[in-house]
Every structure is written in C-alpha cells, then in structure tokens.
C-alpha cells in the first residue's frame, strides 16, 4: 500500500536524483538546482508550520543582518542573482534540516533506506560507465553546463593529459561526484543491517575512481575511528571493508592514452601511449601534503578572521582574490617603477585567463564550506556553531555512532561545495536520526 510517507520518500529520492545531475541544464537552468528546490518544497508541503517557527527567523536575521546592512545604500540593485541564490541556500538549509530532524525521527526509515540503496547503485553504475566512455569515446549524455573552475566558469574537463583518468559520472568534477555519493554511501553503510554486495563493490569502485584527495583523507579518518572502536569493543564493524575498498580502488591510475591511444583526446593532444601502470602509489604523498591551494585558504582564513567581523555572503571570493594578488600587485608596482615612460603606456586588451595575473581580474573560490561561511557570517555563526557542538557533545553518548555522525559533519564542513544547501541539510537530519538515534538496524 502506498502511504503518505512512502510517497514522501520517493519524492525525496527523485529530488536527490535531480541534484545528482550536476553537469546538465535544461533551458539554462541547472538540473541540480531543480533537485535542491524540490527538497525544499517537499519540506514545506510536509510541515508548513516550519514557516511559523520563530527560531528560523531569528537565525536568519542573526546571520544575514550584516549583509542586508551593506545592501541598504544599494537598494534593489544590490539583490543580484548570486546574492538571491545564497539567501535561498541559507534559508532552505534551515528549513530542511528542521524538517529532516522531525521526519526521520517519527517514521520508519526502512523504505527510505531501500530506495537510497537503489539510487546509490544507479549513480555508481553510471559513473563507471562514463569513466570508460570517456576513455574509449563511447556515447554519453551531452554535458551542457559550464564548469566552476578556480578562476570562474569554464568547459568541463573530461581529459587529463599526463594524469590518471578520474570518474566524474553526472557531475562537472570528480570531487563533486564524491561530495554527493560518499555521504549517501556512508548513510547506507552505517544504517543498513545487511549490505547488498553488488552495491558495495560498485559504489566503492565508483568513489575510488574519482581519486579525490578529500575522499582518501576522509576514509583514513573513518578507518582510524573504526580501528579504535575495534580495540575498545573487540568487534569489527562491517563498514570497514567498503572503506578499505574505496582506498584500494583510489590507487587505480590508468591514463587514457595508455589504455586507448587512438582516442580523440590523445590524437588531438599528440600524446603517445606508454607502459600501463594500473596501480599508482606515487601521489599518496601529495594527498597527505597540504599543498599551496589549501595552504592559501588556511592563511586567508587566519588573516581575515582576526577581526571576527562578517564580510557579507557575496564578498568572500573577491576578498580571497585580493589577498592572493597582493604579491602580484607589489611585483607589478616595482616593475612599473623601473620602466621608462614609453613602456608605461597602456592599451586595452583581453585577459585570456592565463597565469597568476588572472587573479587580478577573476575571483578564485575558497572551496571550503566552513571557511566560506565563517568569514561571510562572522562571529555569530561561529558562536552558534560552537554552542550547538558543545550541547551535542555533552548530551550524546560517546559511542561509535556518535563519532561516525561527527565524521559526517566534518565531511560537510570541509567539502568544496562552499554553501549550505538542502542536500546537506537532508543528509545531516537523516544521519542524526538513522545513525545516532535509531539503533534498530544495528
């Protein structure tokens, strides 16, 4: 019998399916946005009383007041598309997490879990197909959405000349695939009583083929938690094997031109095949190293957070750009001081987006959710986050489920998706009840 809750579960999974179609757009509208709006709509339709919740408006006012104060002199012209999207993401996150906390607490989650397993398997199978389709020039759905690179919009990258090929599935980047698929997979691994072996192997392979540093580091943290739990309780959790599989599959390092030297990309780039290295260990050190991009984000966070003042929800990337370009601007200043006058004449030209000087025009992304929101929302956000965490730490039992849920929160805090959205709200709310509170599946 099709009940109201089963219909809601089905609609939520269909919304997650749309969210997963990240690399496609219809009539200029990204399909993933449709999924995010659909989750928000379902939350409102199932619990319209959320809109009457005083705490919701209090948090919105507390977080967004600095941004609105900056917009008062600009009037209606200050509300551009970027700002409206960020406002929607913050508001919808609060609404959906409130809905998810109640919905997954009061209902049986068996049907949702069964649908989730099928959704994970579908995305994983498609990701593996696309992985080989890009190597062997097989047909795939046309990627008609621009990518979000470090220096703005660009074409989606599907070919790595001198690096191993990476799985990206229906997403614009491999790390975006893992940023969605891994939380869903963990929700399944730590709530299902018995695993579907096909789902475990296929999904672990799909996530591993992304070769994401984020996935590797995160899986190592999870592995450490499970090992500590084993020494405490002398019980091996069944999730340890899928996590080991992810790490194992992440070592697969097949280059497209080694496997298929006649591919269009290899011929166009004039790259010849070499000996095939199916497994690569050489980049493990790079995974553990913080790297210049990550260190720049950390340095910028420390530099900017000293004042604890909100920078506004649309100013972080431009501020990051100014921070990175300080050295370049100084270099240009001293260069110009030493040039003769006839070389100082300026001619209008186009910036082609090459080299470090592009930082003077484009705004790079911090690519970190916590850094982005801590700097944009300032001290109120950090203070509320600290209070919530301390309450959570004091009130909950410190068992394995507690630390696994804490790891899921950690994953969302360091994900390259810089904004809160309804997807993260749904998974956090579901994870809180299905992993931390509901012990029926374990």
N, C-alpha and C positions, 0 to 999 in steps of 0.2 A: 504494500500500500504506500502510495506517495504522500508523505506527510509534509507539513509546512517546513519542518527542519531539514528534511531531505531535499526539498526544493531549494532552500537557502544554501545548503552545502553544495549542490550542483551549480548554482549561480556563482558562488564564491570561487569554485574551481574553474568555471568558464572565464571569470574575470582574471584569475591568475594566468590562465592560458593566453588571454589577450595581452596581459602585461609581459608575458614571455616573448611576444612577437616584436621585440625591440628594434629590429633592423628594418621594419616595414612601416609604411604610412599609406593612408587612403585619403585622397583629396587633400593632401598636405598635412593631415592630422596623424601623428604617430599612433599606431595601434596600441602601444604600451600605455599611452595616456588614457585611451578608452578604458583599458583594464583598471587603471587607478581610480578613475571617476566611477566606474561600475561598482567597485568595492565600497566606495564612499556612499553611493546611492543605496546599496543593499543595507548598509549600516543604518542609514536614516529611515528606510522603509520598515526595517525590523524593530527599531527602537527610536521613534521620533521624539521621545521625551529627552533624548540626549541634548536636543537643541534648547531645552529649558534648564539645563544644568548650569548653575551659577559658576562652578569651578572651571568649566570650559571657557567661559568668557573672561574670568579672572586671569587665567593663564595666558589667553590670547592678548589681553590688554597689557599684561606684565611683559610678555616677550616682544610685542610689536610696537609698544609705545615709542621707543626711541626712533624707529623707522618712520612712524607717522609724524613725529615732531619735525624730522628732517624734510618731510614732504609738504608740510604746510605752506612754505613760501612758493612751492612749485605749483600748487593747486592740482587740478585734474590731470595736467600734463605729466605729473610725476608718476602716474599709475600706468607704466608701460607693461608689455606682455610679460617680461621677466619678473617684475615685481608681483603681478597678479598670480602668476604660477607659484611663486614662493609662498605667497599668502595662502593660497589654496592648499599647498602641500602641508603647511604647518597646521592649519585648521582641520583639514581632513585627517591628519595623523592623530590628533587629539580625539576626534570623534570616533574613528575606527578602533583605536586602542581601548576606548571606553566600551564600545560595542563588543569587541572580541573578548574582553575580560569577563563580561557577563554571559555572552552566548556560549562560549566553550566551557563555562563553569556549570551551567544549568542543563546542558544537553549531553546525550551520549555522543561520543566522538568516533564511534566505530565506522559509521558510514563516511564521514569526512576523511578518515584515515584510508579507507579503501579507495576512494576517489583520488586522494593525494598520491597514493602509490601508482595508480594508472597515469596520472599527469606527469609524475617524475619519469616514468618509463618512456612516455611519448617524447618528452623533451630530450632525453638521453639518446634514444634511438636516432632522432633527427640530427642531434649534434654529431653523432658518429658518422651518419651518412654524409652530412655536409663536410666533415673533415676529409673524407676520401673523395667526395665530389669535387672539392677544390683542388685536390692533388691530380685527379685523373680527368678533369674538365667534364664532369658529369653535370646534368642539369640540376639546378636548384632555383628556388623562388628568388626573383629579382630583388636585390637589396636597394630599395629606393629612398632610404632615409640617410641624410648626411651624418657622418660620424662626429663625435665631440672629442677632438684632439686637444693636446696641450695648449695649442695656440689658436683655438677656435674650430669652426666647422671644417670638415674635410671629407674626402671619399673614404668609404670603409676599406680598411686594409684586410685583404684576404690572402696575401702572399708575402712570405718572409724570405728574402733572397739568400741570406747566409745563416739563417737560424732555423731550428726545427719548426715544422708546421704545428699550428695550435688550433684546437677545437674552439669554435665560436657559436655554432648552432644557429639559432634565430636571433642572435644578439650582434651588436655592432663591434664588440670587442670580446676577446676571451675572458677577461676579468669580469665583464658584466654577466656573462653566462654563469660563471662560478658564483657571483654575488647573489644570483637568484636561486640556482639549482642546489647549492650547498646547504643553505638554511632549510629548504624544503626537505632535503635528504636527511638532515640531522633530526628534524621533527619526526620523520618516519622512523629513523633508526632507534631513537630513544623513547618511542611510544608503542611501536608495534610489538606484539607478543612473539610473533614468528615472522621471519623475513621471507620475502619472495626472492629466491636465489638468483633468478634472471634479472630482477630489478637491481639487486645488489651489485652484480658483476657489471652490467651495462652502465649503470649510473656511476659507479666508481671509475670505470674506464672513461666515460664522457668528462667527468670532472678532472680526472688526472690528465687527460689530453689537452686541457687548457694551459697546462704548465705554468699556472699562476703562482707567483711567489707568495701572494696572500694566502692561497689555499695550502701551500706547503707549510708555512709558518703556523697557520691556524690548526692544521691537522697535527702538527708536532705538539702544540699546546694541549689539544684534546687527548692525544696519546699519553702525554705526561700525566694528565688528570686520571685517566683510566688505569695507568700503571700504579700510581699512588693508591688508588682505590683498591687495586688487587692486593697490594701489600697490607692494607688495612683490614680487608674483609676476606681475603683469600678466595675471591670469586672473579672469574674472568667475564667481563661484560661482553655480550655478543657483538656490540658495535665496534669493538677493537679491530675485528677482521676487515670490515669495509673500509675503515680509516687507513689501515695498513695497505689495502688495495689501492686507495687513492694515491698514497705516497709512492707506491711501486709503479703505478701507471704514469705518474707525473715524470718519471725518468725516461719514458719513451721519447726519443728525439729524432724522428725521421724527417729529413729535409725533402721538400717537394721535388727538387731537381735530381736528387739521388734516386728517388723511387720512380719518378716519371720524367726523365729528361726531355721528353717530347711535348711536355705541357706548354700551353700558350705563354704562360708567365715566364717559364725558363727560356724559351726561344726568344721572346721579346727582350729579356734581360741579358741574353747571350751568356747564360750560365751553364757550364758543363757539369755532368754528374761526377761524383767521386765515390769512394768506398762508403757503403751504407753503415752508419752507426745507429743501430736500433735503440740502444740504451746509452744515455749520456749522463755522466756524473760531474762533468767539469763545471756546470753552472750552479752546483749546490752552494759553493762559497759565495756566489753573487746573491743567492737567495737570503743567506744569513746576514750579509753585509747591508748596512742601511742605505747606501747609495746616495748620490748627490741630490736626486729629486726628493727623496724622503727627508734627507737632512735639511734641505732648503725649507720644506714645510715645517719641520720642527723648529728651526731657527726663526722662521717668520712668526710662528705661534708664540714662542717665548718673547720675541721682540715686541709683538703687538699686544700681548695680554698683560703687560706690566701695568697699564692704566686701568684695566678691568672695565673700560667703558665700551658700550656697544658700538659697533661700526656700521650697523644697518645691514639689512638682509640682502642688499644688492651691491654692496661695496667691497666685499672680501676679495674677489678676483682682481679688481683694479688695484687694490692696496697691495696684494701679493705681487702684481706686475711691477708696481713702483719700487717695492722692496728688492726684487731681483734685478731691476735695471739700474740701481744706484751705482754699481761699479762700472757699468757700461756708460752711463751718463758722465761719470767722472773721467773715464777714458776719452770720451768724445770732447769733453771740455778742454783737457790738456792738449789733445791733438789739434783742436781748433786754435788754441792759444799760440801754437808753434807754427801754424800755416801762414804763408804770405797772403795778402789781401785778395789777390786774384783767384786763389783757390777756395776762398770762403764764400764765393758766390753760389747761391742755392738755386737749383732747378727742380721743379715739381716732378716727382717720379713715383712709381708704384712700388709699394713694399711687397715683395714676392713671397714673404713668409719664410725666408731662409736665414739660418744663423741666429746668434744670440741677439742681434739688433732687432729682430722681430718683437722682442719683449717691449720695445718702445712703442709699439702700435697695438699688439694683441694683448689680451688679458689671460694669462695661464690660470688653470684651475688648481686649487689646493688638493683636490681629490681625496678628501678625508672628511667624513661626516662630523666627527666631534670637533675638529679644528674649525670647520666652516661655521658651525652653529655656535660654538663657544665665543668666537670672535664677533660674529654678527649680532648675537643676542646679549653677549656680555655677562656681567656678574650675576644678574638674576637667573639666567639659565644655569650657570654652574652651581649656584647656591641651591636651587631647587633640585637639580640632579644629585647633589651631594646629600640633601635631606632624604630624598627618595631612596638612594642607595643605602644610607645608614639605617633607615626604617626597615628596608628589605633585609639587610644583614642581621639586624637584631631579632626580627620577628620570625625568620625562617630557620628550619632545622638544617644544619650543615652536613647534608648527605651528598651522595653523588649527583642526584637530580638537581640539587641546588647549584653545584659547580658547573654542571652542564648547561643549565639555563643562564648562568653567569657568562659562560663562554659564548652563548648565542648573542647576548647583549654586547659582549666585547666585539664580536664579528661585525655587528651593525655599526658600532662606534668607529671602526677603522675602515669600513667599506669605502671604496672610491666613489660610490653614489653619494653625493655631498648633502643631499637634502632628506629630511624626514618625508616619508610618503605612506600611503595606505597599505602598501605591501609589507613594509617593515612593521607597521602597527598591527596588522593581522597576524603575522608570524610571532611577534612578541606576545600578543594576547593569547594566541593559541598555545604557544610554548609554555607560558606561565601555568595554564590550567592542565594541559595534556602531559607535560613533563614534570612540573613541580608539584602539582596538586593531585592529579589523577594517578593513583597507583594501581589501578585495576589491570593495566596492561603489562605489569612487571611483577 
